Amino acid sequence: MSKEFSGQKACIAPEGVFIIGTYDENGVPNAMNAAWGAQSDYGEITLFLAPHKTTDNVKKTKAFTVAFATKDTVEIADYFGVETGRKVNKIEKAGCHTHKSAHVNAPIIEEFPVTLECEMKSYDDETGILIGKIVAEQADEVVLTDGKVDYDKLQPIIFDIATMTYRVIGPVVGKAFHDGLKLKG
């Protein structure tokens, strides 16, 4: 027997834990935690964001970074979601280290092993939809295998909206664009 839930309690998974990094007009780095986002094309990311200091910054600088929260960065990632950058320098308070992206006017937060460097393609104030062109990706060598990001080493986390928890992405269970071929006939 199934149980019905309201649409507002719908469990949609996976929800990434994306850390959006920006600079303000004075070059001060800021970061926020965002769960609602996805790759929307090759070399493109779309995020759904309410108004924040981060969105103000993106509109001014036209650039941002997206780091993937991991098992080892849960505390920092969650802090970036529960504190407001309008009142506190979150980067400084969290003890994080940054350096400027070589490709866009946005910070790379060194505690996160994988970061996308993005140019703003568009931001809609009414819907909160931010679309970014991914111009480069930085990955720490410790999370690479054969020159590719290895999720087993990275241990990225997802947001579990049903239980309000973070979960580690699990093991490989199949090969994309291959395992279903046997059903094709």
Phi, psi and omega per residue, in radians:
M1 nan 2.418 3.131
S2 -1.750 2.815 3.110
K3 -2.021 2.411 3.140
E4 -1.659 2.432 3.087
F5 -2.128 2.749 3.070
S6 -1.221 2.765 3.127
G7 -1.013 -0.539 -3.137
Q8 -1.282 -0.251 3.109
K9 -1.799 0.199 -3.093
A10 -1.051 2.437 3.123
C11 -1.709 1.886 3.122
I12 -2.011 2.194 -3.079
A13 -2.440 2.667 -0.047
P14 -1.486 2.666 3.024
E15 -1.953 1.980 -3.135
G16 -1.123 2.818 3.000
V17 -1.996 1.688 -3.052
F18 -1.771 2.308 3.081
I19 -1.827 1.962 -3.086
I20 -1.620 2.096 -3.139
G21 -1.890 2.386 3.129
T22 -2.514 2.897 2.930
Y23 -1.914 2.563 2.999
D24 -1.516 -3.039 -3.077
E25 -1.145 -0.280 3.110
N26 -1.768 0.122 3.136
G27 1.393 0.287 3.113
V28 -1.509 2.201 -3.113
P29 -1.283 2.597 3.108
N30 -2.473 2.766 3.101
A31 -2.580 2.616 3.028
M32 -2.422 2.757 3.107
N33 -1.706 2.222 3.109
A34 -2.305 2.366 -3.130
A35 -1.809 -0.439 -3.015
W36 -1.663 1.696 3.138
G37 -2.920 2.908 -3.119
A38 -2.881 2.780 2.953
Q39 -1.251 2.195 -3.065
S40 -1.909 -0.096 3.069
D41 -3.023 2.998 3.030
Y42 -1.114 2.194 3.122
G43 1.288 0.417 -3.124
E44 -2.502 2.457 3.073
I45 -2.222 2.478 3.087
T46 -2.143 2.271 3.135
L47 -2.165 2.563 3.129
F48 -1.957 1.859 -2.981
L49 -2.195 2.378 2.971
A50 -1.348 2.916 3.118
P51 -1.085 2.252 3.123
H52 -2.562 3.006 3.011
K53 -1.005 -0.670 3.138
T54 -1.053 -0.775 3.135
T55 -1.187 -0.633 3.045
D56 -1.027 -0.789 -3.131
N57 -1.099 -0.775 -3.122
V58 -1.059 -0.730 -3.136
K59 -1.113 -0.550 3.139
K60 -1.403 -0.787 -3.024
T61 -1.615 -0.339 -3.109
K62 1.113 0.451 -3.110
A63 -2.618 2.703 3.084
F64 -2.852 2.839 3.004
T65 -2.018 2.728 3.075
V66 -2.265 1.979 3.078
A67 -1.806 2.615 3.126
F68 -1.679 2.119 3.087
A69 -1.171 2.562 -3.074
T70 -2.269 3.018 3.085
K71 -0.954 -0.677 -3.108
D72 -1.370 -0.226 -3.099
T73 -2.009 0.319 -3.084
V74 -0.961 -0.841 -3.058
E75 -1.085 -0.819 3.125
I76 -1.118 -0.804 -3.113
A77 -1.040 -0.783 3.141
D78 -1.150 -0.698 3.096
Y79 -1.015 -0.725 3.134
F80 -1.122 -0.274 3.095
G81 -1.707 -0.332 -3.088
V82 -1.822 -0.137 3.140
E83 -1.960 2.634 3.102
T84 -1.759 2.343 3.081
G85 -1.305 -0.159 3.102
R86 -1.293 -0.354 -3.087
K87 -2.012 -0.434 -2.987
V88 -2.378 2.550 2.968
N89 -1.423 1.663 -3.033
K90 -1.128 -0.647 -3.137
I91 -1.063 -0.851 -3.128
E92 -1.119 -0.827 -3.097
K93 -1.113 -0.599 3.128
A94 -1.372 -0.160 -3.135
G95 1.323 0.418 -3.113
C96 -1.467 2.783 3.129
H97 -2.042 2.438 -3.135
T98 -2.307 2.777 2.896
H99 -2.510 2.725 -3.078
K100 -1.280 2.375 3.030
S101 -0.989 2.510 3.075
A102 -1.349 -0.193 -3.008
H103 -2.021 -0.491 -3.111
V104 -2.406 2.848 -3.134
N105 -1.473 1.228 -3.118
A106 -2.711 2.719 -3.096
P107 -1.484 2.562 2.924
I108 -1.765 2.143 -3.136
I109 -1.558 1.981 -2.939
E110 -1.181 -0.342 3.138
E111 -1.251 -0.303 -3.137
F112 -1.739 2.230 -3.002
P113 -1.333 -0.317 3.123
V114 -2.296 2.259 -3.108
T115 -2.434 2.338 3.010
L116 -1.654 2.424 3.102
E117 -1.865 2.129 -2.941
C118 -2.245 2.511 2.955
E119 -1.767 2.407 3.107
M120 -1.208 2.171 3.007
K121 -1.541 -0.733 3.119
S122 -2.849 2.711 2.998
Y123 -2.497 2.219 -3.130
D124 -1.845 1.962 -3.131
D125 -1.043 -0.576 -3.085
E126 -1.277 -0.765 -3.098
T127 -1.670 -0.347 -3.074
G128 1.348 0.235 -3.110
I129 -1.478 2.094 3.083
L130 -1.883 2.174 3.079
I131 -2.000 2.261 -3.128
G132 -2.170 2.506 3.013
K133 -1.571 2.138 3.121
I134 -1.406 1.997 -3.101
V135 -1.725 -0.357 3.109
A136 -2.838 2.808 3.061
E137 -2.310 2.330 3.066
Q138 -1.895 2.322 3.106
A139 -2.413 2.255 3.083
D140 -1.139 2.422 -3.104
E141 -1.028 -0.437 -3.116
V142 -1.181 -0.288 3.125
V143 -1.851 0.236 -3.132
L144 -1.828 2.544 2.958
T145 -2.330 2.163 -3.103
D146 0.920 0.662 3.081
G147 1.350 0.156 3.137
K148 -2.131 2.600 3.080
V149 -1.093 2.242 -3.109
D150 -1.895 1.919 -3.080
Y151 -1.084 -0.499 3.093
D152 -1.130 -0.602 3.092
K153 -1.438 -0.702 -3.109
L154 -1.167 -0.733 -3.065
Q155 0.947 0.993 3.110
P156 -1.168 2.668 -3.137
I157 -1.951 2.745 3.020
I158 -2.110 2.776 3.064
F159 -1.622 2.167 3.104
D160 -1.709 1.710 -3.059
I161 -1.185 -0.464 -3.124
A162 -1.154 -0.651 -3.094
T163 -1.995 0.028 -3.125
M164 0.964 0.869 -3.141
T165 -2.328 2.992 3.013
Y166 -1.897 2.471 3.129
R167 -2.254 2.574 3.060
V168 -1.418 2.425 3.053
I169 -1.185 2.347 -2.979
G170 -1.539 -2.888 -3.039
P171 -1.261 2.882 3.069
V172 -1.179 2.350 3.125
V173 -2.116 -0.057 3.139
G174 -3.074 2.992 3.136
K175 -1.927 2.143 -3.098
A176 -1.157 2.504 3.119
F177 1.026 0.493 -3.140
H178 -2.461 -0.919 -2.991
D179 -1.111 -0.497 3.134
G180 -1.459 -0.129 -3.100
L181 -1.058 -0.560 -3.107
K182 -1.160 -0.414 3.114
L183 -1.447 -0.253 -3.139
K184 -1.175 -0.474 3.070
G185 1.812 nan nan
